[in-house]
Amino acid sequence: MRAEMREDVPQVTRAGVFFVIVAVFAFHALGFGLLGLVYALGSRTPLWLSAVIVGVGAAVIAAVFLRIGRTKIKQASLKPAKTIHSLQER
């Protein structure tokens, strides 16, 4: 089992690098999208007000996702119950 896990570590590490790269590009894409939204709203309202509106909207969305994530983390159990049970049987 240990040898098998050691073989998978480099592959998982390489995959993790790609996830980091994707996260960086997605973060920048989101920023440019929000900036575009600020300028779009700025054509009808003062630019400072459109920035405030977009910022508050993004903060509300982030708060909703934070609450959902915290709820799901609290529901998750990281205890390896099956492993503990099998070790207790020995």
ZIFEN-V541313 format. One line per field, one symbol per residue. phi: phi as a letter, one per 20 degrees, with the letter a starting at -180 (. if undefined). burial: b if it has 9 or more other C-alpha atoms within 8 Angstrom, else e. Layout:
phi->???
burial->???
This chain:
phi->.ffffffefffffffffffffffffffffffffffffffffffdcggfffffffffffffffffffffffffffffdeffffffffffff
burial->eeeeeeeeeeeeeeeeeeeeeeeeeeeeeeeeebeebbbebbeeeebebbbeebeeeeeeeeeeeeeeeeeeeeeeeeeeeeeeeeeeee
